[in-house]
Amino acid sequence: MRTVKEQEISALAPNASAVTNARKLSSLGGFVTRMRSGDDTFYMGECKGSGKKNYVVSADYIDEAQPVFRCTCPSRQFPCKHSLALLFEMAAQKEFSVGEIPQDILDKRQKKEAREAKKQAGSQAKPATEKSRKASKAAKTRKIKKQLEGLQLLRQLTAGLLNGGLAAMGSVSLKTYRDLAKQLGDYYLPGPLIYLNRLILEMEAYQKDKDTGHYHAAVEILKKLRALEKKAEAYLYEKLEKDSPEADDDQLYEELGGIWKLEELNDLGLKKENVRLLQLAFAVVYDEARKEFIDLAYWADLDDGELCHTCNYRPIKALKHVKQEDSCFGIVRVPVLTCYPGKENRRVRWNGASFEEAGKEAYKALMGTASRDLKTVVKEVKDQIKNVLSEGFSPVLVSFAQIGMVDLGNKKVFALVDQAGDRIRLKSLPNWRDTTSMVPVIPDRTFLEHGVVFGLMYYDAGDRSMCLYPLSIVKETGILRLLY
């Protein structure tokens, strides 16, 4: 009989309430019949519902990576709570009688295979014509030229702010900048538009409370805008000179607002196969400039130690239609992991994965990938965050001998000390959840000795030193997550 884990069910669910309702439905004996096929690819059951007739629910695993769920209920959620409840029946290893796969399911399988075959044959039989290729290339070239026009408008704005001085932003009218923000949308520049929206938000906040923190934040955003405008212009002109307007693996493509398809990234060779991922931290953040919630998760590849992240964007206008992600505490096995361009902390995505419990072996493997030299890590992060367009921090996995209070100047602070005696202050990132205050109250004090910390390393301008924002502590016995 097929093994299904609760983590897998949660990953498939459209929302948390669907999982709760499905678990309740299964625990209260909602299914009156259960059947599975002899080859273990098909599961079906009859479930009591609000209608006169029982709902017929099925899970078809003919494609292991993308199972098909069907239910006769009128719900618009997919999978519905009855489908999820069937999975809970399987997870509980309840008895399923062995039977034949219904003919209508076999017919649907055949139709699906025929559609896939036709689609594959069509893509092979009808390659792009020379005319269509030229038209596509011409459209992409026009888009680049339009982007260059938009960058010129952006340059005028940044030049005006630099010449007039951001100090005058307390009295400047924001209408001009909001109008320009609307225009940038017409120039295929959603990336610079986000930076501009952040600048406007800081200027607006400064006019309200006169807090100089908004002034310094505006300066940093303006520096990023200026750097992006210069680098993007050179990048786009080079594409025109080389007559290669197609998307490439340069990070500026995405910085300007380009949207990648999985197939495009895979075709560029930006993928890894048969990957085991373990989630180290999870947070839901709201980006006012984007008007989106972002489900952000950090992961580690258990085989090579690479750190990466996933982002699930949920626009305010479409919250009902985009599923919110959640914490994952098991190992995720991904057949094909698609990576975005970049060197460190790449964004990743995947279609189809399986889940398994994380045990001592996984935690030990994770600890084996951590760096043991704090000085080297600090130097590498400093080099990374020198890039003006960087986030200003970098995820790291560092071994430590001890975590505790140390004397730093004329004050005592919490710090991580490595085996060589080098140390770094533990301090929460501004505008992120405070995790450092949790360290003193960790009940199991063994987590503060001879382990591994995963966190975000950054330069704190106030302290004029590198700091580490702790997100989780790893021991062979498990992971203590401070952000989840």
Summary of the structure (lengths in Angstrom):
residues: 484
radius of gyration: 26.4
end to end distance: 32.5
largest distance: 78.3
contacts: 1420
relative contact order: 0.07
helix: 42%
strand: 27%
